[in-house]
Amino acid sequence: MGVLGDPGFALELARHPWPTGHRPTAAVFGRLLDDLRHQAGLDGVAAQAVTVAGAAARYGEEAFVLRAPGTRESYMTWVRRLVAAHGGTDVAAIGAGRLGALVAAHTRTGVGPVGSQDGRCAEEMAVAA
């Protein structure tokens, strides 16, 4: 049971190449992480919520360091839109549906010249960002 004291153990389990049909469920991983928290004396200590604005700021500081200026600006367009729409929301509360609606609101207008940021190319840029 000493291995449960190592937080890396849960990550090893998650990355392990489990045979088809034998991969532990999310519930199993959840119980394992709960046990690790218990052993570390962190019962009842809730993880601090991260807002979309906070995550975007960190992303801007860390993820863009090695990106070309043009790529950085293209991605930041979508990051700014996300923050404007959901800045104060907990990151965990933003699902694929809300992200899809945000992207669709800016890409499916049906107007604009061919090659503009209006359609599949814009959607791909949003996903990349």
VMD Tcl script that draws the C-alpha trace (Angstrom):
set ca {
  {0.00 0.00 0.00}
  {3.01 2.33 0.22}
  {2.80 3.01 -3.51}
  {-0.47 4.86 -2.93}
  {1.51 7.58 -1.17}
  {3.15 8.42 -4.50}
  {0.90 10.75 -6.56}
  {2.70 9.60 -9.69}
  {1.12 6.18 -9.20}
  {-2.32 7.47 -10.25}
  {-0.78 8.95 -13.40}
  {0.97 5.68 -14.17}
  {-2.35 3.86 -13.88}
  {-4.05 6.36 -16.18}
  {-1.32 6.04 -18.82}
  {-0.98 2.27 -18.57}
  {-1.87 0.45 -21.83}
  {-4.84 -1.50 -20.46}
  {-6.26 -4.33 -22.57}
  {-9.56 -3.56 -24.27}
  {-12.39 -3.82 -21.80}
  {-10.10 -3.83 -18.74}
  {-9.28 -0.14 -18.40}
  {-10.35 1.10 -14.96}
  {-13.31 3.43 -15.00}
  {-13.24 7.07 -13.99}
  {-14.85 5.99 -10.73}
  {-11.90 3.72 -9.95}
  {-9.44 6.54 -10.63}
  {-11.59 8.86 -8.52}
  {-11.51 6.46 -5.57}
  {-7.75 6.12 -5.93}
  {-7.29 9.89 -5.93}
  {-9.65 10.21 -2.95}
  {-7.49 7.68 -1.09}
  {-4.33 9.61 -1.97}
  {-5.93 12.83 -0.69}
  {-6.96 11.06 2.51}
  {-3.46 9.73 3.10}
  {-2.05 13.20 2.52}
  {-4.44 14.65 5.10}
  {-6.32 16.67 2.52}
  {-9.81 15.36 3.30}
  {-12.32 18.15 3.01}
  {-9.86 20.50 1.35}
  {-11.52 21.60 -1.85}
  {-9.42 22.43 -4.84}
  {-9.47 26.13 -5.54}
  {-11.64 26.95 -8.54}
  {-9.85 28.31 -11.57}
  {-11.72 30.84 -13.65}
  {-11.58 30.95 -17.42}
  {-9.91 34.37 -17.19}
  {-7.24 33.02 -14.81}
  {-6.56 29.98 -16.96}
  {-6.37 32.16 -20.08}
  {-3.86 34.47 -18.42}
  {-1.68 31.53 -17.44}
  {-2.05 30.06 -20.93}
  {-0.97 33.36 -22.45}
  {2.11 33.52 -20.24}
  {3.21 29.90 -20.64}
  {1.92 28.51 -23.92}
  {2.88 31.38 -26.19}
  {6.52 31.77 -25.25}
  {7.82 29.86 -28.27}
  {5.04 30.67 -30.75}
  {5.47 32.99 -33.71}
  {3.84 36.41 -33.24}
  {1.24 35.74 -35.97}
  {0.22 32.42 -34.45}
  {0.07 33.97 -31.01}
  {-2.24 36.74 -32.23}
  {-4.51 34.32 -34.12}
  {-4.88 32.14 -31.04}
  {-5.35 35.09 -28.69}
  {-8.34 36.24 -30.74}
  {-10.14 33.09 -29.62}
  {-8.81 33.28 -26.08}
  {-10.13 36.86 -25.78}
  {-13.53 35.75 -27.08}
  {-13.64 32.93 -24.55}
  {-12.73 35.28 -21.70}
  {-15.30 37.86 -22.84}
  {-18.05 35.21 -22.88}
  {-17.09 33.14 -19.82}
  {-14.26 34.95 -17.96}
  {-15.61 34.56 -14.43}
  {-16.85 31.00 -14.92}
  {-15.09 28.02 -13.33}
  {-13.10 26.18 -16.01}
  {-14.67 22.89 -14.93}
  {-18.13 24.27 -15.78}
  {-17.28 25.00 -19.42}
  {-18.29 22.03 -21.53}
  {-17.94 21.25 -25.21}
  {-21.44 22.55 -25.91}
  {-20.65 26.01 -24.58}
  {-17.37 26.12 -26.47}
  {-19.11 24.95 -29.64}
  {-21.73 27.68 -29.29}
  {-19.00 30.30 -28.85}
  {-17.15 29.14 -31.96}
  {-20.37 28.90 -33.99}
  {-21.36 32.43 -32.99}
  {-18.20 33.75 -34.63}
  {-17.79 31.41 -37.60}
  {-21.17 30.49 -39.04}
  {-22.37 33.88 -40.18}
  {-22.62 32.87 -43.83}
  {-21.09 36.15 -44.98}
  {-17.60 37.13 -45.94}
  {-15.29 36.40 -48.84}
  {-13.86 32.99 -49.59}
  {-10.82 32.40 -47.41}
  {-12.01 34.70 -44.66}
  {-12.07 33.61 -41.02}
  {-15.65 32.44 -41.42}
  {-16.11 28.69 -41.41}
  {-14.00 25.58 -41.15}
  {-10.64 27.39 -41.08}
  {-11.85 29.60 -38.25}
  {-13.22 26.60 -36.37}
  {-9.87 24.83 -36.70}
  {-8.07 27.94 -35.43}
  {-10.44 28.10 -32.45}
  {-9.83 24.43 -31.60}
  {-6.07 24.90 -31.93}
  {-6.20 27.91 -29.62}
}
mol new
graphics top color blue
foreach p $ca { graphics top sphere $p radius 0.5 }
foreach p [lrange $ca 0 end-1] q [lrange $ca 1 end] { graphics top cylinder $p $q radius 0.2 }
display resetview
